[in-house]
Structure formats: structure tokens, C-alpha cells
Amino acid sequence: MTVGQRHSRKIHFYIYLLLENIMPVVRVSWFEGKETTAKKAVAKEITESMVRNFNFPRRNIHKVLAGLLRV
């Protein structure tokens, strides 16, 4: 194995470690008054999308659902 191949292998290993330990945080804001069932459905779809599209481990995905006051 050449020095370049070892270096490339190291980089791929570090990228794998970074992706495995990433803690994505998704923040969703809406005006208050949304039903709890709708909030749960949105949270579930966000999680499924992050797993499907970015291959994040399900356990690392965090969601912040915030209800805003309408003034």
C-alpha cells in the first residue's frame, strides 16, 4: 500500500467517524394551536427523511418543535 492510499484510507475512516457521531438538530417553528397528533406526525416524517436521505442513525436525530405566539 502506498503512502497516498494509506492517507486516503485514513481520511475515509475519519469521515465515517464524523458521520456516525453527528447529532443533527432540526428546528421547526409554527404558530401555536397545532394538534399533538399533527406535531407527532411531522416529527416522525422529519426523522424518516433524515435517515433515508442522509443515512443518519435514528438515535442521533433531535427535533425542536416550537409553537410561536401570534401577535
N, C-alpha and C positions, 0 to 999 in steps of 0.2 A: 504494500500500500504506500502510495506516495504521500509527501507532506500535504499536498493540496487535497487529496482525498480524505486524509485524517482531519484536516481543518474543516472541510465541508461536512463531514460526519458529525463533528463537534457542534457546528452551527445548527444542523438539523436537530440534534439532541436538545440543545438549549431552547430552540423554538418550540419543540414538543413540551418541554417543562413549562415554558411560559404559558402556552395554550392550555395545558392541563390545570394550571393554578390560577387562571384568570377568573376574576369574580365580576362578571358583567352586571351592571345595575341599570335597570330600565325604569325611567320615571314617567308616569302618565298622570296628567292633570286634567280635571274636568270640573264643571260646576256641580255643586252638591245636589243631592236628590236622586242619584242613580241607585237602582236596586242592587242589593247584595248579590243576587244571582247573576246579574249582568257584570258586576265587578269580578266575580269569581271566573266567569266565562272568559273575560278579557285577559285576566292573569294567566289562565290555562293556555290560551291561544298564544300569548307572548312567549311563554315557556316553550311550547311546542315549536314555535317558529325559530327561536334561538337555538334549540337543539338540532332541528332539521337543517337550518341554513348555515349555522356557524360551527356545528358539531361541539358545542359547549357541553360539559357534563351538567345534567339536570340539577344536581345538588349545588352547583356554584351560581346559579342564576338567582338574582334578587330583584324583586319588583317593589316599587314605591308607587302606590295609588293614592293620589291626593285629591280631595274634594275642595274646590275653591268657592268662597262666598261670592255671590253675585251682588254687586253694589250698584 
